[in-house]
Every structure is written in C-alpha cells, then in structure tokens.
Amino acid sequence: MELGTIEREIFIDASPEVVFEVVSSPDHLKEWWPDDASYEPAPGSTGEIVFGDRDTGGTVVAFTVLEVRPPSTFSFRWTHPADQPAAVGNSLLVTFELAPSGAGTLLKMTETGFRELGWEAAVLEHQYKDHVSGWDFYLPRLERYVAALGVRR
C-alpha cells in the first residue's frame, strides 16, 4: 500500500457550478462532511471544521483555503496545528477538481501529504486508512446531498 495519496472520482448529477458551491461553501460542506464549518471560501482564509459537538468533546480541525477557481477547483489544507500556518509537513492537502461530464459533473478528490507529516509507520498507516474510510463514507453523502437539493443546471 502506497499510503501517500488518496484519490476518488464520483459522478454527480448536477452542473459544475452547483457541485463547486457544495464543496466550497461552509454552509453546504457541513451538510455532508463535518458537523460544523467556519471559513470564508477565499484563498488564504483560515477557519475550522468540527466533527461532533465542540462542547462535548468533538474534534475541531484547523482549515486553510488555498485555491478557489469556480467552477473547476477548490483546495484546502487541514489537520495543521491551529496556532501554525498550514504548510507542507504540518497538514494534509485536499483538492476537488470538477469537470463537466454529460449532464453532470465528474468530481475528483485528491488528498496528499501523509508521508510529509513525519509519522512513524504504524501511525501513518492508521491515519491513511482512517482517511480512506472517511472519504469512502463522506463522498457518497456529497452525492446524495446534491441530489436532495434538486438543482441540476
């Protein structure tokens, strides 16, 4: 197992403009991925996403927006220490690339940076597998959420 990059592609029955809004807006993001999200969808914006309830032990994760190119690319770094700027070596990089495909959108999600974090082998393997299972759970939720919006073009 390579343990360095996670890539997933899914087809979503909606325009790239709709899908871009759903993967970049914190109001939409929290409907299919974290339980809460606060950031501006603008390059350099910092904020956080929260899994669970922050007041009862939920996980708060630092989040920094890198690239915003509607309707084709949205990328961010996450998991870095909240008191440090996101950079190679202290965070993971997630990129959503969107391309028109028939009447919908082909979304490619890539997450990288696992090896650069300097984890020992067992931690690296655990974190990588945790993120693989996470994306395998959350990306279908993204697809269902867009379908529930009832917006196509």
C-alpha positions as a Markdown table, in Angstrom:
| # | Residue | x | y | z |
|---|---|---|---|---|
| 1 | Met | 0.0 | 0.0 | 0.0 |
| 2 | Glu | 1.4 | 3.4 | -1.0 |
| 3 | Leu | 0.0 | 5.4 | 1.9 |
| 4 | Gly | 0.7 | 8.8 | 0.3 |
| 5 | Thr | -2.3 | 9.8 | -1.8 |
| 6 | Ile | -6.0 | 9.1 | -1.7 |
| 7 | Glu | -7.9 | 9.7 | -5.0 |
| 8 | Arg | -11.6 | 9.2 | -5.6 |
| 9 | Glu | -13.8 | 10.1 | -8.5 |
| 10 | Ile | -17.5 | 10.3 | -8.5 |
| 11 | Phe | -20.1 | 11.4 | -11.0 |
| 12 | Ile | -22.7 | 13.9 | -9.6 |
| 13 | Asp | -25.9 | 14.7 | -11.5 |
| 14 | Ala | -25.6 | 18.5 | -11.3 |
| 15 | Ser | -23.7 | 21.2 | -13.0 |
| 16 | Pro | -20.1 | 22.0 | -12.0 |
| 17 | Glu | -21.4 | 25.4 | -10.7 |
| 18 | Val | -23.7 | 23.6 | -8.2 |
| 19 | Val | -21.1 | 21.0 | -7.2 |
| 20 | Phe | -18.5 | 23.7 | -6.7 |
| 21 | Glu | -20.8 | 25.6 | -4.4 |
| 22 | Val | -21.4 | 22.4 | -2.4 |
| 23 | Val | -17.7 | 21.5 | -1.9 |
| 24 | Ser | -16.5 | 25.1 | -1.2 |
| 25 | Ser | -19.3 | 26.8 | 0.9 |
| 26 | Pro | -19.1 | 26.1 | 4.6 |
| 27 | Asp | -22.9 | 26.1 | 4.8 |
| 28 | His | -23.1 | 23.3 | 2.3 |
| 29 | Leu | -20.0 | 21.5 | 3.5 |
| 30 | Lys | -21.4 | 20.9 | 6.9 |
| 31 | Glu | -24.4 | 19.1 | 5.4 |
| 32 | Trp | -22.4 | 16.3 | 4.0 |
| 33 | Trp | -18.9 | 16.2 | 5.7 |
| 34 | Pro | -18.2 | 17.9 | 9.1 |
| 35 | Asp | -20.8 | 18.8 | 11.6 |
| 36 | Asp | -19.8 | 22.4 | 11.5 |
| 37 | Ala | -17.6 | 24.6 | 9.4 |
| 38 | Ser | -16.4 | 28.2 | 9.6 |
| 39 | Tyr | -14.2 | 29.8 | 7.0 |
| 40 | Glu | -14.5 | 32.1 | 4.0 |
| 41 | Pro | -14.3 | 30.3 | 0.6 |
| 42 | Ala | -11.4 | 32.6 | -0.4 |
| 43 | Pro | -7.7 | 31.9 | -0.9 |
| 44 | Gly | -5.8 | 32.3 | 2.4 |
| 45 | Ser | -8.9 | 32.2 | 4.6 |
| 46 | Thr | -8.4 | 30.3 | 7.8 |
| 47 | Gly | -11.1 | 28.7 | 10.0 |
| 48 | Glu | -12.1 | 25.3 | 11.2 |
| 49 | Ile | -14.3 | 22.3 | 10.7 |
| 50 | Val | -15.8 | 20.3 | 13.6 |
| 51 | Phe | -16.7 | 16.7 | 13.8 |
| 52 | Gly | -19.2 | 16.0 | 16.5 |
| 53 | Asp | -20.2 | 18.6 | 19.1 |
| 54 | Arg | -17.4 | 21.0 | 20.0 |
| 55 | Asp | -18.9 | 21.4 | 23.5 |
| 56 | Thr | -18.9 | 17.7 | 24.3 |
| 57 | Gly | -15.5 | 16.6 | 23.1 |
| 58 | Gly | -16.0 | 16.9 | 19.3 |
| 59 | Thr | -12.9 | 17.2 | 17.1 |
| 60 | Val | -12.0 | 20.7 | 16.0 |
| 61 | Val | -9.7 | 20.7 | 13.0 |
| 62 | Ala | -7.8 | 23.7 | 11.5 |
| 63 | Phe | -8.7 | 24.5 | 7.9 |
| 64 | Thr | -7.0 | 26.9 | 5.4 |
| 65 | Val | -8.3 | 27.6 | 2.0 |
| 66 | Leu | -5.7 | 27.5 | -0.8 |
| 67 | Glu | -7.3 | 27.7 | -4.2 |
| 68 | Val | -10.7 | 28.8 | -5.3 |
| 69 | Arg | -11.3 | 28.7 | -9.1 |
| 70 | Pro | -15.1 | 28.4 | -9.7 |
| 71 | Pro | -16.4 | 26.1 | -11.0 |
| 72 | Ser | -13.3 | 23.9 | -11.5 |
| 73 | Thr | -11.0 | 23.7 | -8.4 |
| 74 | Phe | -11.3 | 24.1 | -4.7 |
| 75 | Ser | -8.4 | 23.1 | -2.4 |
| 76 | Phe | -7.5 | 23.4 | 1.2 |
| 77 | Arg | -5.1 | 22.3 | 3.9 |
| 78 | Trp | -6.3 | 20.8 | 7.1 |
| 79 | Thr | -5.2 | 19.0 | 10.2 |
| 80 | His | -2.4 | 21.5 | 11.0 |
| 81 | Pro | -1.9 | 22.8 | 14.5 |
| 82 | Ala | -4.4 | 25.7 | 15.0 |
| 83 | Asp | -1.6 | 28.0 | 16.1 |
| 84 | Gln | 0.5 | 27.4 | 13.0 |
| 85 | Pro | 0.0 | 28.4 | 9.4 |
| 86 | Ala | -0.8 | 25.5 | 7.1 |
| 87 | Ala | 2.2 | 24.2 | 5.1 |
| 88 | Val | 3.7 | 21.1 | 3.6 |
| 89 | Gly | 4.9 | 19.0 | 6.5 |
| 90 | Asn | 2.2 | 20.0 | 9.0 |
| 91 | Ser | -1.1 | 19.4 | 7.2 |
| 92 | Leu | -2.9 | 17.4 | 4.6 |
| 93 | Leu | -3.9 | 18.9 | 1.2 |
| 94 | Val | -7.3 | 18.2 | -0.3 |
| 95 | Thr | -8.2 | 19.2 | -3.8 |
| 96 | Phe | -11.5 | 18.9 | -5.5 |
| 97 | Glu | -11.3 | 19.1 | -9.3 |
| 98 | Leu | -14.6 | 19.4 | -11.2 |
| 99 | Ala | -15.2 | 18.8 | -14.9 |
| 100 | Pro | -18.4 | 18.7 | -16.9 |
| 101 | Ser | -19.4 | 15.2 | -17.9 |
| 102 | Gly | -22.5 | 14.7 | -19.9 |
| 103 | Ala | -25.4 | 16.3 | -18.0 |
| 104 | Gly | -23.4 | 16.4 | -14.7 |
| 105 | Thr | -20.0 | 16.7 | -13.1 |
| 106 | Leu | -17.1 | 14.4 | -12.6 |
| 107 | Leu | -15.6 | 15.3 | -9.3 |
| 108 | Lys | -12.0 | 14.1 | -8.5 |
| 109 | Met | -10.9 | 14.4 | -4.9 |
| 110 | Thr | -7.3 | 14.0 | -4.0 |
| 111 | Glu | -5.8 | 14.1 | -0.5 |
| 112 | Thr | -2.0 | 14.2 | -0.1 |
| 113 | Gly | 0.7 | 15.0 | 2.5 |
| 114 | Phe | 0.5 | 11.9 | 4.7 |
| 115 | Arg | 4.2 | 10.9 | 4.3 |
| 116 | Glu | 5.3 | 14.5 | 4.8 |
| 117 | Leu | 3.9 | 14.7 | 8.3 |
| 118 | Gly | 6.7 | 12.5 | 9.6 |
| 119 | Trp | 4.6 | 10.0 | 11.4 |
| 120 | Glu | 6.1 | 6.7 | 12.3 |
| 121 | Ala | 4.9 | 3.8 | 10.1 |
| 122 | Ala | 2.1 | 2.5 | 12.3 |
| 123 | Val | 0.6 | 6.0 | 12.8 |
| 124 | Leu | 0.9 | 6.7 | 9.1 |
| 125 | Glu | -0.9 | 3.5 | 8.2 |
| 126 | His | -3.6 | 4.1 | 10.7 |
| 127 | Gln | -4.2 | 7.8 | 9.7 |
| 128 | Tyr | -4.1 | 6.9 | 6.0 |
| 129 | Lys | -6.7 | 4.0 | 6.4 |
| 130 | Asp | -8.8 | 6.3 | 8.6 |
| 131 | His | -8.9 | 8.9 | 5.9 |
| 132 | Val | -9.6 | 6.3 | 3.1 |
| 133 | Ser | -12.6 | 5.0 | 5.1 |
| 134 | Gly | -13.7 | 8.6 | 5.8 |
| 135 | Trp | -13.8 | 9.7 | 2.2 |
| 136 | Asp | -15.5 | 6.4 | 1.2 |
| 137 | Phe | -18.2 | 7.3 | 3.7 |
| 138 | Tyr | -18.5 | 11.1 | 3.1 |
| 139 | Leu | -18.2 | 11.3 | -0.7 |
| 140 | Pro | -21.4 | 9.3 | -1.3 |
| 141 | Arg | -23.1 | 11.7 | 1.2 |
| 142 | Leu | -22.0 | 14.6 | -1.0 |
| 143 | Glu | -23.6 | 12.9 | -4.0 |
| 144 | Arg | -26.9 | 12.3 | -2.0 |
| 145 | Tyr | -26.9 | 15.8 | -0.6 |
| 146 | Val | -26.6 | 17.4 | -4.1 |
| 147 | Ala | -29.4 | 15.1 | -5.3 |
| 148 | Ala | -31.6 | 16.2 | -2.4 |
| 149 | Leu | -31.0 | 19.9 | -3.4 |
| 150 | Gly | -33.0 | 19.1 | -6.6 |
| 151 | Val | -30.8 | 21.5 | -8.6 |
| 152 | Arg | -29.4 | 20.3 | -11.9 |
| 153 | Arg | -28.4 | 23.1 | -14.2 |
